[in-house]
Amino acid sequence: MATLFTFGLSQIKYNGTKVGMTYKDTCKITQDAAEVTEHFEEGKSSPAIQTKDKKIPKAEFSIMNPDAKFLADHLGGTYNATDKSWSFDGSETVEPGEWEIETKKGMDFRIPKGDSDVTIDFEVSDKGILLVKFIITPLTPEDPTEKPFIATEKA
């Protein structure tokens, strides 16, 4: 069996379109540890049984150099094409979509229906740059034959 190494980010896509410029070394896929419930017999130090509630992997990354349209598309709000402005009051919602994380080598990752938690992170200084942080949580896909998180080996 050949050894498969997966590394390097090629691009991130949302609904089939590349999502801006990913800030270097910010893209990661993480999975929280399972929630474990153990049941013990009185006087015993090892559990008689245990159950595990596994957590789904999430994707996190930051995009740099967003424009007003990008902010409206991913955080919600209103984009005014006339003066190229974005307005936001926090009540707007953005529908979940399909997310793809393409690597340079190894496996690519797809989230058929991902909800994005998007925030602005901007250190206003000569050394800072406007970043938009994403946390993508896989949801149950519309297609019952698909799983919420898919990893596919490159050809």
Secondary structure as GFF3:
##gff-version 3
##sequence-region A 1 155
A	DSSP	beta_strand	7	14	.	.	.	ID=ss1
A	DSSP	beta_strand	17	18	.	.	.	ID=ss2
A	DSSP	beta_strand	21	22	.	.	.	ID=ss3
A	DSSP	beta_strand	28	30	.	.	.	ID=ss4
A	DSSP	beta_strand	35	40	.	.	.	ID=ss5
A	DSSP	beta_strand	47	53	.	.	.	ID=ss6
A	DSSP	beta_strand	58	64	.	.	.	ID=ss7
A	DSSP	alpha_helix	68	75	.	.	.	ID=ss8
A	DSSP	beta_strand	78	80	.	.	.	ID=ss9
A	DSSP	beta_strand	85	87	.	.	.	ID=ss10
A	DSSP	beta_strand	97	105	.	.	.	ID=ss11
A	DSSP	beta_strand	107	121	.	.	.	ID=ss12
A	DSSP	beta_strand	131	138	.	.	.	ID=ss13
A	DSSP	beta_strand	150	153	.	.	.	ID=ss14
###
